[in-house]
Amino acid sequence: MFKIELKSEVIDKIDNFIDWYLNSFLSLFIDSWIKDVYLIEENYKNIATKFRDQIYSSLQETCEKEIIFWKKVWDKNQLSIIISIWNYKLFVDYKEDEILKIRFIENIEFYKK
């Protein structure tokens, strides 16, 4: 099993994506005159939290495996994989140290399917 380390830029990208994801739904209900709009907003906040947790758990599950299938090798040490979560594809770039058994997640991009 490999240990996973995320660069701070990757964590920032995930947080920014989840903020965008949540705000895109919340903006639909601004001045909607729906009486219990706070219930809808709380539901979307819960969904965004679950989505963020799913991103982190999928990264962990996929990248900690000894062998990752369907990876693209850019050079000796630069690799990338695609992870599907909900209706998004995550393009993940990483490096690995096979001696120390560590994978360094260096970049992540989000694309809608």
Buried (B, 14 or more C-beta within 10 A) or exposed (E): EBEBBBBEEBEEBBEEBBEEBBEEBBEEBEEEEEEEBEEBBEEBEEBBEEBBEEBEEBBEEBBBEEEBEEBEEEEEEEBBBBBEBBEBBBBBBBBBEEEEEBBBBBEBEBEEE
